[in-house]
Amino acid sequence: EIVLTQSPVTLSLSPGERATLSCRASQSVSSHLAWYQQKPGQAPRLLIYDASNRATGIPARFSGSGSGTDFTLTISSLEPEDLAIYYCQQRNNWLYTFGQGTKLEIK
Amino acid sequence: QVQLVQSGAEVKKPGASVKVSCKASGYTFTNYYMHWVRQAPGQGLEWMGIINPDAGSITYAQKFQGRVTMTRDTSTSTVYMELSSLRSEDTAVFYCARDQGVIPHQAGSFDYWGQGTLVTVSA
């Protein structure tokens, strides 16, 4: 099973600041990596697919990069509504795993 | 518009089984894979398995092998997830989520999610 390790566990930043979230895979997943945002009491929402493609309706301040084993989700200028937990997720053939999540706090 | 509507909350005793449904609308049901994801209270997301609504083929996560059964009913555009031998650690919200890719292409990302079904396991 491919393990995804996200860092940091918690990130506390102010509105307007840049957020950089990391996801590292235990082996190469090529570009088969997605990012999700989950707000309290809600289902997750797809932000980024195939490592760097924004999903429909996702603001341009969200961007993804990376390939192989190291991936990054960047939020260029934080908005108060970005308070959430962010998960990465990989696909390897027919098996999938999620990272443990990064909690983003807005000061 | 695409919608995934799940069945309501359940309370079960240890050792029992639960069957959660997910009714799809707004797209061609047999064109997209469906996944099930579990989330225990205050915990992260855990992938359980994937079903091909057209062929009925399934892949389960190893952790749930032998305890989970995923099925589909193409006449009602509904997928089901049944988990047996429930224990307290199975208390969680269960989500169905549509794969973004059109069968046979597997995108590996989940573009639409159900609202979640809370299953509580308690004596």
Interface residues (C-beta under 8 A of the other chain):
Chain A: E1 H32 A34 Y36 Q38 A43 P44 R45 L46 Y49 D50 A55 T56 I85 Y87 Q89 Q90 R91 W94 L95 Y96 T97 F98 G99 Q100 G101
Chain B: H35 V37 G44 L45 E46 W47 I50 T59 A61 Q62 Y95 A97 Q100 Q106 A107 G108 S109 F110 D111 W113 G114 Q115 G116
